[in-house]
Amino acid sequence: MTKYTLIGILSCIGGGVLIGFQMLSSVMRSKSFSKSLSLVDLIGEQFVEWVGSLPVSGLERTVETIVNLPLFVILFCVGGLFFVLDYFLGRR
């Protein structure tokens, strides 16, 4: 098992665990995790204000969309990216 595969597996497991906790908290009607977490929720809005100052508007919208995506989607995408990297770079 290569490091790319391991990172991909851990990222997908992390996304699955996050979905599980969010579903459990919605069943328990907890207000702390009732909505999907995003990167903005984790690191704070003041740390992503630089997105508005990007020179290209298409790039600004793309980065803003990625930053506001639910965290489990980002984790699954990163996991898939590392699986693809493993396929192309891990087999020599």
C-alpha positions as CSV (number, residue, x, y, z in Angstrom):
1,M,0.0,0.0,0.0
2,T,1.5,3.3,-1.0
3,K,1.3,6.6,0.8
4,Y,-1.2,7.9,-1.8
5,T,-3.6,5.0,-1.1
6,L,-3.2,5.4,2.6
7,I,-4.0,9.2,2.5
8,G,-7.0,8.5,0.1
9,I,-8.4,5.8,2.5
10,L,-8.0,8.0,5.6
11,S,-9.6,11.0,3.8
12,C,-12.6,8.9,2.7
13,I,-12.9,7.4,6.2
14,G,-12.8,10.9,7.7
15,G,-15.5,12.1,5.3
16,G,-17.7,9.1,6.3
17,V,-17.1,9.6,10.0
18,L,-18.1,13.3,9.6
19,I,-21.3,12.4,7.8
20,G,-22.1,9.9,10.5
21,F,-21.6,12.4,13.3
22,Q,-23.7,15.0,11.4
23,M,-26.5,12.5,10.9
24,L,-26.3,11.4,14.6
25,S,-26.4,15.0,15.8
26,S,-29.4,15.8,13.5
27,V,-31.2,12.8,15.0
28,M,-30.4,14.1,18.5
29,R,-31.5,17.6,17.4
30,S,-28.3,19.1,18.5
31,K,-27.7,22.7,17.4
32,S,-23.9,22.4,17.2
33,F,-23.6,20.2,14.2
34,S,-27.1,20.7,12.7
35,K,-25.7,22.1,9.5
36,S,-22.9,20.8,7.3
37,L,-19.4,22.0,8.3
38,S,-17.3,23.9,5.7
39,L,-13.8,25.2,5.7
40,V,-15.1,28.7,6.6
41,D,-16.7,27.2,9.7
42,L,-13.5,25.5,10.8
43,I,-10.9,28.2,10.2
44,G,-13.0,31.3,10.5
45,E,-14.3,33.9,8.2
46,Q,-11.4,36.3,8.8
47,F,-8.9,33.8,7.3
48,V,-10.7,33.5,4.0
49,E,-11.3,37.2,3.3
50,W,-8.4,37.1,0.9
51,V,-10.7,35.2,-1.6
52,G,-12.5,38.4,-2.4
53,S,-9.3,40.1,-3.5
54,L,-8.3,37.6,-6.1
55,P,-7.6,39.3,-9.4
56,V,-9.6,37.0,-11.7
57,S,-13.3,36.8,-11.0
58,G,-13.6,33.2,-12.3
59,L,-10.9,32.1,-10.0
60,E,-12.5,34.1,-7.1
61,R,-15.8,32.3,-7.6
62,T,-14.1,28.9,-7.9
63,V,-12.2,29.3,-4.7
64,E,-15.2,30.7,-2.9
65,T,-17.2,27.7,-4.0
66,I,-14.5,25.3,-2.7
67,V,-14.2,27.1,0.6
68,N,-18.0,26.9,1.2
69,L,-18.4,23.3,0.2
70,P,-19.4,20.9,3.0
71,L,-16.3,19.4,4.5
72,F,-17.2,15.8,3.8
73,V,-17.4,16.6,0.1
74,I,-13.9,18.0,0.2
75,L,-12.6,15.0,2.1
76,F,-14.2,12.6,-0.4
77,C,-12.8,14.6,-3.3
78,V,-9.3,14.7,-1.8
79,G,-9.5,11.0,-1.2
80,G,-10.5,10.4,-4.9
81,L,-7.7,12.7,-6.0
82,F,-5.1,10.6,-4.0
83,F,-6.5,7.4,-5.5
84,V,-6.0,8.8,-9.0
85,L,-2.5,10.0,-8.0
86,D,-1.7,6.5,-6.7
87,Y,-2.9,5.0,-10.0
88,F,-0.6,7.2,-12.1
89,L,2.4,7.8,-9.8
90,G,2.4,4.9,-7.5
91,R,2.8,2.1,-10.1
92,R,6.3,2.2,-11.5
